[in-house]
Amino acid sequence: MIRFFAILLSLTLPASAAEPLAPPGVPSERFAKPDRPVAEIVAPQWANERERDGADEVGQVARLMRIAPGETVADIGAGNGYYVFRLSPRVGPQGRVLAQDITPAYLADLERRVAEWGLSNVTVVRGEPHDPRLPPGSVDAAVLVHMYHEIAQPFGLLWNLAAAMRPGGRVGIVDADAIPSRHGTPPKLLRCELAAVGFREVSMTRLKGGVGYLAVFEAPAPERRPEPEAIRPCRDAATRETR
């Protein structure tokens, strides 16, 4: 039912004017496919906003990731903009929020709401499933919130995202500790896939309020990434039960 309404919304909303901010990166066919199920994109948010606000989800993530005024933060898979509208005042007028997504209906709705709110430090960005299409060396921190399990080509996305990160850039992944077909990612599998692309784990924290865990990684310098063809998928028996 949720998927039906998402499709209906995409048919009734005008096409988004959001555009990529960078030329295409390395194409998806150069990367191995993940050896696990990939969940469908079914909705622009994963839980009730009041419950998430009650748990101070964004505040927890921002503090653990040390997101500060003046920084550029990319919300990869921004959906309905739950993080976008809460990160905008946190980074302030000298900072920037890049609200990136691949779903036209979500992008159109985000653009409309950002304009209505007058958020001059937010830019809505159209990406690709394997490439966020963000400018090289432009991002201090990136968040991927309850969507990692929906990424059909995680190695390509991570490889291309690394090029957009500034030196020491932090990537924070919020997800549930569940198999991908149940809309989560087991931490062991997440660690393996990030390590395969050269990301270094900084911390793994169970967030308060039942909103999942936050895994923070440092992105590799572009020249320290492995060649795309050298990246091997991680094999995780726990994800196979839904094949």
Backbone as CSV, one residue per row, in Angstrom:
resi,resn,N_x,N_y,N_z,CA_x,CA_y,CA_z,C_x,C_y,C_z
1,MET,0.834,-1.207,0.000,0.000,0.000,0.000,0.871,1.261,0.000
2,ILE,1.942,1.253,0.841,2.831,2.417,0.888,3.453,2.653,-0.479
3,ARG,3.881,1.539,-1.129,4.497,1.669,-2.441,3.509,2.247,-3.449
4,PHE,2.228,1.833,-3.367,1.204,2.347,-4.279,1.091,3.861,-4.170
5,PHE,1.041,4.377,-2.935,0.913,5.819,-2.750,2.168,6.551,-3.201
6,ALA,3.351,5.923,-3.033,4.584,6.553,-3.510,4.548,6.695,-5.028
7,ILE,4.064,5.653,-5.720,3.957,5.710,-7.175,2.931,6.757,-7.591
8,LEU,1.788,6.785,-6.896,0.750,7.775,-7.194,1.281,9.187,-7.025
9,LEU,2.061,9.397,-5.963,2.632,10.720,-5.711,3.557,11.118,-6.849
10,SER,4.364,10.169,-7.340,5.300,10.474,-8.425,4.572,10.854,-9.710
11,LEU,3.332,10.366,-9.887,2.566,10.677,-11.078,1.875,12.028,-10.988
12,THR,1.627,12.501,-9.776,0.867,13.743,-9.602,1.765,14.955,-9.354
13,LEU,3.011,14.742,-8.891,3.908,15.862,-8.640,4.599,16.286,-9.933
14,PRO,4.915,17.572,-10.083,5.663,18.006,-11.262,7.082,17.457,-11.213
15,ALA,7.700,17.349,-12.386,9.074,16.857,-12.443,9.991,17.803,-11.677
16,SER,10.936,17.238,-10.945,11.848,18.058,-10.166,12.860,18.741,-11.074
17,ALA,13.235,19.963,-10.698,14.268,20.688,-11.431,15.645,20.422,-10.847
18,ALA,15.709,19.632,-9.781,16.992,19.354,-9.143,17.946,18.712,-10.148
19,GLU,19.198,19.137,-10.102,20.205,18.633,-11.026,21.418,18.126,-10.256
20,PRO,22.208,17.241,-10.862,23.472,16.835,-10.245,24.402,18.047,-10.103
21,LEU,25.299,17.988,-9.125,26.253,19.074,-8.926,27.632,18.744,-9.483
22,ALA,27.791,17.540,-10.030,29.094,17.134,-10.546,28.904,16.200,-11.727
23,PRO,29.912,16.096,-12.591,29.831,15.134,-13.704,29.740,13.710,-13.180
24,PRO,29.343,12.773,-14.022,29.247,11.383,-13.578,30.588,10.851,-13.085
25,GLY,30.509,10.002,-12.052,31.709,9.336,-11.557,31.911,8.027,-12.297
26,VAL,32.506,7.065,-11.609,32.742,5.761,-12.214,31.410,5.032,-12.368
27,PRO,31.127,4.442,-13.525,29.831,3.786,-13.754,29.651,2.531,-12.913
28,SER,28.409,2.180,-12.688,28.082,1.073,-11.794,28.594,-0.267,-12.290
29,GLU,28.675,-0.456,-13.618,29.060,-1.763,-14.138,30.508,-2.145,-13.834
30,ARG,31.299,-1.204,-13.349,32.681,-1.542,-12.991,32.794,-2.165,-11.599
31,PHE,31.686,-2.166,-10.854,31.697,-2.690,-9.492,30.923,-4.004,-9.404
32,ALA,31.388,-4.879,-8.515,30.654,-6.113,-8.256,29.335,-5.788,-7.554
33,LYS,28.334,-6.598,-7.795,27.064,-6.428,-7.096,27.186,-6.979,-5.677
34,PRO,26.447,-6.410,-4.722,26.518,-6.929,-3.350,25.954,-8.339,-3.269
35,ASP,26.554,-9.148,-2.434,26.105,-10.535,-2.269,25.088,-10.602,-1.138
36,ARG,23.978,-9.906,-1.334,22.913,-9.826,-0.325,21.672,-9.255,-0.978
37,PRO,20.509,-9.429,-0.340,19.295,-8.795,-0.865,19.395,-7.269,-0.774
38,VAL,18.636,-6.583,-1.599,18.534,-5.126,-1.554,17.060,-4.784,-1.356
39,ALA,16.771,-3.988,-0.334,15.379,-3.634,-0.027,14.841,-2.621,-1.032
40,GLU,13.541,-2.646,-1.234,12.890,-1.660,-2.098,12.783,-0.316,-1.390
41,ILE,12.789,0.757,-2.180,12.490,2.092,-1.656,10.972,2.208,-1.600
42,VAL,10.420,2.290,-0.395,8.956,2.247,-0.271,8.338,3.525,0.273
43,ALA,9.120,4.393,0.900,8.553,5.597,1.497,9.652,6.620,1.731
44,PRO,9.310,7.926,1.781,10.315,8.961,1.997,10.750,9.125,3.453
45,GLN,10.112,8.407,4.377,10.537,8.434,5.776,10.292,7.057,6.370
46,TRP,11.030,6.743,7.440,10.919,5.385,7.980,10.113,5.318,9.264
47,ALA,9.868,6.447,9.927,9.149,6.426,11.201,8.503,7.781,11.445
48,ASN,7.617,7.817,12.443,6.895,9.031,12.811,7.862,10.109,13.289
49,GLU,7.697,11.329,12.750,8.617,12.415,13.099,8.553,12.772,14.582
50,ARG,7.367,12.709,15.179,7.245,13.053,16.603,8.053,12.086,17.456
51,GLU,8.021,10.804,17.103,8.798,9.820,17.852,10.289,10.054,17.680
52,ARG,10.690,10.393,16.473,12.112,10.642,16.207,12.586,11.901,16.925
53,ASP,11.742,12.932,16.932,12.092,14.149,17.667,12.187,13.868,19.167
54,GLY,11.257,13.032,19.676,11.281,12.680,21.093,12.558,11.970,21.488
55,ALA,13.128,11.198,20.560,14.394,10.502,20.815,15.601,11.399,20.525
56,ASP,15.345,12.625,20.033,16.433,13.541,19.641,17.390,12.843,18.681
57,GLU,16.802,12.177,17.687,17.617,11.405,16.749,18.681,12.254,16.057
58,VAL,18.262,13.374,15.457,19.221,14.204,14.726,20.265,14.791,15.672
59,GLY,19.833,15.180,16.857,20.781,15.722,17.832,21.831,14.702,18.221
60,GLN,21.401,13.462,18.457,22.360,12.410,18.783,23.372,12.226,17.660
61,VAL,22.872,12.138,16.440,23.747,11.912,15.292,24.699,13.088,15.096
62,ALA,24.169,14.313,15.193,25.005,15.498,14.980,26.116,15.597,16.014
63,ARG,25.794,15.270,17.268,26.824,15.343,18.309,27.887,14.262,18.113
64,LEU,27.453,13.047,17.823,28.409,11.959,17.645,29.276,12.161,16.413
65,MET,28.736,12.838,15.401,29.507,13.102,14.186,30.237,14.442,14.228
66,ARG,30.028,15.196,15.311,30.673,16.494,15.486,30.343,17.450,14.327
67,ILE,29.073,17.452,13.926,28.639,18.374,12.882,28.579,19.775,13.473
68,ALA,29.267,20.728,12.842,29.448,22.056,13.417,28.976,23.147,12.465
69,PRO,28.717,24.350,13.003,28.354,25.479,12.150,29.419,25.724,11.090
70,GLY,28.965,26.075,9.905,29.883,26.377,8.813,30.257,25.179,7.957
71,GLU,29.863,23.981,8.369,30.227,22.796,7.603,29.235,22.531,6.472
72,THR,29.697,21.767,5.507,28.830,21.277,4.435,28.491,19.828,4.726
73,VAL,27.184,19.559,4.843,26.711,18.213,5.173,25.822,17.710,4.040
74,ALA,26.085,16.511,3.582,25.263,15.896,2.544,24.347,14.860,3.170
75,ASP,23.060,14.975,2.892,22.080,13.977,3.319,21.802,13.104,2.101
76,ILE,22.409,11.920,2.071,22.289,11.026,0.922,21.019,10.185,1.087
77,GLY,20.117,10.309,0.130,18.808,9.668,0.278,17.944,10.461,1.228
78,ALA,17.820,11.757,0.973,17.182,12.677,1.922,15.695,12.408,2.124
79,GLY,15.047,11.750,1.167,13.636,11.411,1.353,12.754,12.633,1.529
80,ASN,12.029,12.684,2.646,11.124,13.809,2.903,11.835,14.980,3.573
81,GLY,13.141,14.870,3.787,13.899,15.989,4.335,13.927,16.075,5.843
82,TYR,13.621,14.973,6.529,13.594,15.017,7.991,14.902,15.561,8.551
83,TYR,16.026,15.066,8.072,17.331,15.559,8.539,17.655,16.926,7.948
84,VAL,17.265,17.152,6.713,17.589,18.406,6.027,17.109,19.609,6.824
85,PHE,15.844,19.581,7.250,15.259,20.740,7.922,15.797,20.917,9.336
86,ARG,16.399,19.892,9.904,16.976,19.987,11.253,18.477,20.270,11.210
87,LEU,19.124,19.890,10.121,20.552,20.194,9.981,20.790,21.618,9.483
88,SER,19.820,22.169,8.741,19.988,23.514,8.192,20.308,24.555,9.274
89,PRO,19.538,24.663,10.361,19.909,25.636,11.402,21.174,25.250,12.154
90,ARG,21.491,23.964,12.186,22.679,23.524,12.920,23.963,23.966,12.224
91,VAL,24.009,23.900,10.889,25.221,24.335,10.186,25.228,25.848,9.979
92,GLY,24.045,26.480,10.069,23.975,27.933,10.048,24.142,28.534,8.664
93,PRO,24.076,29.873,8.593,24.128,30.564,7.298,25.445,30.393,6.558
94,GLN,26.523,30.104,7.274,27.816,29.892,6.623,28.010,28.439,6.202
95,GLY,27.106,27.570,6.630,27.191,26.168,6.267,26.276,25.855,5.098
96,ARG,26.236,24.575,4.757,25.431,24.164,3.599,24.936,22.738,3.807
97,VAL,23.697,22.492,3.416,23.140,21.143,3.429,22.821,20.754,1.995
98,LEU,23.368,19.627,1.568,23.096,19.091,0.240,22.083,17.970,0.400
99,ALA,20.846,18.221,-0.026,19.762,17.246,0.119,19.700,16.408,-1.145
100,GLN,20.309,15.232,-1.111,20.456,14.410,-2.309,19.489,13.243,-2.301
101,ASP,18.895,12.970,-3.447,18.034,11.802,-3.584,17.991,11.416,-5.055
102,ILE,17.357,10.255,-5.345,17.254,9.783,-6.721,15.805,9.674,-7.184
103,THR,14.842,9.845,-6.277,13.424,9.657,-6.594,12.794,11.000,-6.977
104,PRO,12.317,11.141,-8.210,11.785,12.438,-8.666,10.713,13.027,-7.760
105,ALA,9.781,12.204,-7.269,8.710,12.726,-6.414,9.269,13.310,-5.125
106,TYR,10.259,12.634,-4.532,10.858,13.136,-3.297,11.586,14.447,-3.560
107,LEU,12.309,14.515,-4.675,13.066,15.727,-5.008,12.134,16.911,-5.242
108,ALA,11.031,16.681,-5.961,10.086,17.764,-6.221,9.481,18.285,-4.923
109,ASP,9.115,17.378,-4.030,8.528,17.786,-2.757,9.544,18.523,-1.901
110,LEU,10.797,18.038,-1.906,11.854,18.701,-1.142,12.082,20.124,-1.648
111,GLU,12.162,20.287,-2.949,12.383,21.617,-3.510,11.270,22.581,-3.107
112,ARG,10.037,22.100,-3.167,8.893,22.944,-2.807,8.975,23.365,-1.344
113,ARG,9.258,22.421,-0.461,9.269,22.731,0.972,10.475,23.583,1.356
114,VAL,11.617,23.332,0.746,12.802,24.160,1.014,12.529,25.608,0.612
115,ALA,11.860,25.795,-0.524,11.524,27.149,-0.972,10.526,27.801,-0.024
116,GLU,9.524,27.042,0.415,8.521,27.580,1.329,9.146,28.013,2.651
117,TRP,10.111,27.247,3.127,10.773,27.557,4.389,11.855,28.628,4.225
118,GLY,12.211,28.943,3.007,13.236,29.947,2.766,14.618,29.528,3.250
119,LEU,14.946,28.258,3.059,16.237,27.746,3.536,17.315,27.994,2.482
120,SER,17.989,29.123,2.605,18.970,29.511,1.585,20.248,28.678,1.637
121,ASN,20.456,27.946,2.730,21.674,27.139,2.822,21.440,25.673,2.433
122,VAL,20.314,25.381,1.816,19.994,24.016,1.386,19.947,23.963,-0.137
123,THR,20.632,22.975,-0.703,20.591,22.724,-2.141,20.086,21.308,-2.369
124,VAL,19.044,21.176,-3.171,18.488,19.862,-3.493,19.238,19.309,-4.707
125,VAL,19.699,18.075,-4.602,20.588,17.495,-5.606,20.028,16.181,-6.132
126,ARG,20.014,16.024,-7.434,19.619,14.756,-8.038,20.855,13.888,-8.256
127,GLY,20.834,12.704,-7.671,21.940,11.777,-7.830,21.520,10.551,-8.618
128,GLU,22.396,9.569,-8.626,22.120,8.288,-9.258,22.271,7.199,-8.199
129,PRO,21.683,6.017,-8.416,21.757,4.963,-7.395,23.179,4.580,-6.993
130,HIS,24.143,4.760,-7.897,25.529,4.377,-7.605,26.450,5.583,-7.453
131,ASP,25.886,6.809,-7.523,26.732,8.003,-7.571,25.957,9.204,-7.042
132,PRO,26.411,9.826,-5.949,25.661,10.974,-5.409,25.778,12.233,-6.254
133,ARG,26.747,12.269,-7.181,26.934,13.401,-8.089,27.176,14.707,-7.332
134,LEU,28.122,14.649,-6.388,28.486,15.820,-5.592,29.882,16.292,-5.988
135,PRO,30.167,17.595,-5.867,31.464,18.121,-6.297,32.631,17.505,-5.519
136,PRO,33.759,17.291,-6.171,34.931,16.723,-5.491,35.390,17.590,-4.321
137,GLY,35.745,16.936,-3.218,36.308,17.622,-2.068,35.434,18.711,-1.481
138,SER,34.110,18.528,-1.484,33.212,19.605,-1.055,32.467,19.327,0.242
139,VAL,32.523,18.091,0.761,31.638,17.680,1.859,32.441,17.353,3.119
140,ASP,32.034,17.962,4.247,32.672,17.664,5.533,32.096,16.402,6.171
141,ALA,30.793,16.236,6.049,30.115,15.085,6.657,28.951,14.671,5.774
142,ALA,28.719,13.368,5.705,27.586,12.839,4.949,26.814,11.883,5.837
143,VAL,25.490,11.935,5.740,24.652,11.010,6.503,23.818,10.175,5.532
144,LEU,23.703,8.894,5.837,22.853,7.975,5.087,21.931,7.347,6.124
145,VAL,20.677,7.773,6.132,19.776,7.453,7.233,18.697,6.456,6.812
146,HIS,18.745,5.286,7.412,17.757,4.236,7.160,17.528,4.015,5.670
147,MET,18.617,3.997,4.904,18.499,3.747,3.470,19.650,2.923,2.914
148,TYR,20.659,2.632,3.735,21.805,1.887,3.203,21.363,0.550,2.618
149,HIS,20.411,-0.094,3.261,19.918,-1.395,2.802,19.163,-1.301,1.474
150,GLU,18.854,-0.073,1.023,18.150,0.133,-0.238,19.105,0.446,-1.395
151,ILE,20.402,0.519,-1.114,21.375,0.879,-2.144,21.707,-0.355,-2.976
152,ALA,21.333,-0.316,-4.254,21.545,-1.472,-5.119,23.020,-1.675,-5.459
153,GLN,23.798,-0.598,-5.476,25.218,-0.691,-5.793,26.014,0.076,-4.724
154,PRO,26.146,-0.516,-3.504,26.812,0.201,-2.419,28.277,0.500,-2.695
155,PHE,28.981,-0.396,-3.386,30.408,-0.165,-3.629,30.610,1.030,-4.550
156,GLY,29.770,1.146,-5.573,29.863,2.298,-6.456,29.510,3.594,-5.743
157,LEU,28.438,3.566,-4.948,28.032,4.776,-4.237,29.118,5.234,-3.269
158,LEU,29.670,4.309,-2.505,30.707,4.661,-1.541,31.965,5.161,-2.239
159,TRP,32.345,4.504,-3.327,33.554,4.888,-4.070,33.411,6.294,-4.623
160,ASN,32.258,6.578,-5.226,32.034,7.919,-5.774,31.820,8.955,-4.679
161,LEU,31.208,8.553,-3.561,31.021,9.483,-2.448,32.364,9.900,-1.857
162,ALA,33.315,8.971,-1.781,34.627,9.285,-1.197,35.290,10.457,-1.921
163,ALA,35.079,10.552,-3.224,35.678,11.647,-3.987,35.100,12.995,-3.603
164,ALA,33.859,13.004,-3.095,33.203,14.258,-2.712,33.595,14.717,-1.313
165,MET,34.232,13.842,-0.531,34.537,14.171,0.859,35.838,14.967,0.969
166,ARG,35.851,15.920,1.887,37.082,16.634,2.210,37.989,15.729,3.036
167,PRO,39.289,16.039,3.123,40.187,15.204,3.938,39.648,15.039,5.358
168,GLY,39.586,13.787,5.823,39.038,13.512,7.150,37.530,13.533,7.201
169,GLY,36.869,13.588,6.042,35.406,13.655,6.002,34.753,12.457,6.670
170,ARG,33.660,12.723,7.409,32.973,11.667,8.167,31.704,11.237,7.446
171,VAL,31.491,9.943,7.399,30.273,9.384,6.824,29.545,8.631,7.926
172,GLY,28.318,9.039,8.214,27.526,8.414,9.264,26.363,7.640,8.677
173,ILE,26.240,6.378,9.054,25.166,5.529,8.552,24.273,5.136,9.721
174,VAL,23.006,5.517,9.634,22.009,5.144,10.635,21.164,4.020,10.044
175,ASP,21.060,2.922,10.770,20.269,1.811,10.259,19.836,0.918,11.411
176,ALA,18.936,-0.003,11.094,18.501,-0.997,12.072,19.393,-2.226,11.962
177,ASP,19.569,-2.915,13.071,20.341,-4.155,13.080,19.407,-5.294,12.663
178,ALA,19.214,-5.407,11.344,18.332,-6.419,10.769,18.835,-6.726,9.376
179,ILE,18.359,-7.810,8.788,18.798,-8.146,7.444,18.182,-7.164,6.452
180,PRO,18.830,-6.952,5.295,18.363,-5.928,4.353,16.912,-6.075,3.916
181,SER,16.439,-7.306,3.707,15.058,-7.478,3.268,14.054,-7.053,4.335
182,ARG,14.540,-6.874,5.573,13.703,-6.357,6.654,14.089,-4.924,7.002
183,HIS,14.672,-4.274,6.025,15.023,-2.850,6.104,16.011,-2.557,7.233
184,GLY,17.127,-3.241,7.176,18.230,-2.997,8.090,19.525,-3.531,7.484
185,THR,20.623,-3.322,8.204,21.916,-3.837,7.781,22.649,-4.357,9.013
186,PRO,23.007,-5.638,9.058,23.787,-6.136,10.186,25.118,-5.378,10.275
187,PRO,25.517,-4.902,11.463,26.770,-4.144,11.581,27.982,-4.857,10.990
188,LYS,28.051,-6.181,11.145,29.199,-6.918,10.600,29.265,-6.780,9.085
189,LEU,28.114,-6.881,8.435,28.059,-6.730,6.985,28.400,-5.305,6.574
190,LEU,27.875,-4.325,7.310,28.164,-2.922,7.012,29.663,-2.658,7.096
191,ARG,30.285,-3.124,8.175,31.723,-2.922,8.342,32.502,-3.514,7.171
192,CYS,32.094,-4.703,6.745,32.798,-5.379,5.663,32.679,-4.592,4.365
193,GLU,31.477,-4.123,4.045,31.288,-3.411,2.781,32.008,-2.067,2.785
194,LEU,31.989,-1.359,3.898,32.700,-0.079,3.961,34.209,-0.288,3.880
195,ALA,34.702,-1.295,4.584,36.143,-1.588,4.559,36.593,-1.977,3.160
196,ALA,35.731,-2.662,2.406,36.098,-3.099,1.060,36.390,-1.921,0.138
197,VAL,35.833,-0.749,0.448,36.035,0.445,-0.372,37.083,1.367,0.250
198,GLY,37.635,0.972,1.400,38.705,1.754,2.015,38.283,2.683,3.121
199,PHE,37.025,2.606,3.579,36.563,3.463,4.675,37.060,2.896,6.008
200,ARG,37.428,3.796,6.919,37.927,3.397,8.237,36.863,3.647,9.295
201,GLU,36.531,2.616,10.058,35.525,2.771,11.107,36.045,3.657,12.235
202,VAL,35.218,4.603,12.637,35.552,5.510,13.738,34.788,5.124,14.992
203,SER,33.493,4.825,14.841,32.686,4.466,16.010,31.424,3.737,15.564
204,MET,30.868,2.986,16.498,29.589,2.304,16.284,28.801,2.482,17.574
205,THR,27.666,3.182,17.502,26.910,3.557,18.691,25.449,3.165,18.544
206,ARG,24.912,2.551,19.577,23.485,2.274,19.615,22.769,3.550,20.040
207,LEU,21.933,4.102,19.174,21.257,5.350,19.481,20.125,5.123,20.482
208,LYS,19.871,6.117,21.315,18.801,6.026,22.296,17.446,6.208,21.616
209,GLY,16.416,5.617,22.206,15.070,5.803,21.706,14.653,4.806,20.648
210,GLY,15.447,3.761,20.451,15.064,2.722,19.505,15.121,3.126,18.050
211,VAL,16.008,4.066,17.700,16.085,4.535,16.313,17.226,3.868,15.546
212,GLY,17.811,2.814,16.115,18.853,2.082,15.402,20.242,2.407,15.904
213,TYR,21.221,2.144,15.068,22.614,2.425,15.429,23.180,3.479,14.483
214,LEU,24.246,4.125,14.930,24.999,5.057,14.086,26.403,4.513,13.933
215,ALA,26.796,4.243,12.704,28.164,3.831,12.402,28.847,4.993,11.690
216,VAL,29.972,5.441,12.237,30.706,6.565,11.650,32.002,6.041,11.047
217,PHE,32.274,6.454,9.812,33.478,6.047,9.103,34.198,7.283,8.560
218,GLU,35.507,7.169,8.441,36.285,8.209,7.762,36.488,7.778,6.321
219,ALA,36.179,8.675,5.397,36.302,8.345,3.978,37.770,8.296,3.570
220,PRO,38.119,7.391,2.665,39.494,7.338,2.181,39.783,8.496,1.231
221,ALA,41.031,8.921,1.174,41.420,9.890,0.151,41.198,9.241,-1.215
222,PRO,40.795,10.012,-2.212,40.500,9.412,-3.525,41.595,8.511,-4.056
223,GLU,42.852,8.906,-3.840,43.949,8.104,-4.377,44.192,6.819,-3.588
224,ARG,43.561,6.691,-2.436,43.731,5.493,-1.617,42.573,4.507,-1.769
225,ARG,41.627,4.809,-2.636,40.542,3.867,-2.894,41.053,2.697,-3.733
226,PRO,40.541,1.501,-3.498,40.919,0.377,-4.356,40.337,0.567,-5.761
227,GLU,40.933,-0.083,-6.729,40.353,-0.056,-8.069,38.966,-0.710,-8.027
228,PRO,37.993,-0.161,-8.743,36.632,-0.720,-8.680,36.577,-2.226,-8.915
229,GLU,37.331,-2.724,-9.879,37.291,-4.145,-10.198,37.904,-5.013,-9.114
230,ALA,38.693,-4.394,-8.210,39.338,-5.159,-7.141,38.443,-5.342,-5.920
231,ILE,37.319,-4.629,-5.876,36.424,-4.704,-4.716,35.591,-5.978,-4.803
232,ARG,35.619,-6.753,-3.735,34.889,-8.011,-3.709,33.692,-7.911,-2.772
233,PRO,32.556,-8.483,-3.147,31.378,-8.430,-2.271,31.608,-9.198,-0.982
234,CYS,30.948,-8.756,0.074,31.041,-9.413,1.373,29.990,-10.514,1.440
235,ARG,30.367,-11.656,1.927,29.438,-12.776,2.026,28.977,-12.890,3.471
236,ASP,27.665,-12.798,3.638,27.101,-12.825,4.976,25.931,-13.795,4.996
237,ALA,26.124,-14.924,5.671,25.099,-15.993,5.664,23.769,-15.519,6.218
238,ALA,23.782,-14.573,7.141,22.539,-14.120,7.783,21.586,-13.459,6.794
239,THR,22.119,-12.923,5.688,21.254,-12.236,4.735,20.664,-13.172,3.705
240,ARG,21.032,-14.415,3.695,20.633,-15.328,2.619,19.266,-15.936,2.829
241,GLU,18.717,-15.838,4.029,17.468,-16.530,4.305,16.290,-15.987,3.521
242,THR,16.431,-14.780,2.968,15.324,-14.191,2.231,15.519,-14.282,0.727
243,ARG,16.535,-14.945,0.277,16.767,-15.043,-1.177,15.696,-15.925,-1.831
